[in-house]
Amino acid sequence: MTRKTRPISWIRPALKEFQTFPEEARSICLAALTIAAEGGKAEIALPFKGDAFRVVYAVQLAEEIWVVHAFQKKSTQGIKTPKREIDLVKDRLKGLKEMSR
């Protein structure tokens, strides 16, 4: 059985943010996105945990995987993701859902 690879689309600000990441961080994130596009889950893909560079994507919107945010976590609150980052993700997801109707 052949697995269908889903296309990966980027919200423009997320791509711009992602392009500021160091090359190694971009490579790791792109590898994880490729695994997601193929229907899997990368071992390094953790929901808001772990590394300092984060890429947030949505897989429940149509056939595409949408990258909605990319950021370097500089939280002074330990491992907790800053509220402003979570709010930005929610706003961008809301805009995507409205656009896909």
KABEL-V271689 format. One record per helix or strand of 2 or more residues. SS is the DSSP state (~ for helix, > for strand). FROM is the first residue (numbers start at 1). LEN is the number of residues. If there is no record, write none. Layout:
[[SS/FROM/LEN] [SS/FROM/LEN]]
//
This chain:
[[>/8/3] [~/12/7] [~/23/15] [>/53/6] [>/65/8] [~/83/17]]
//
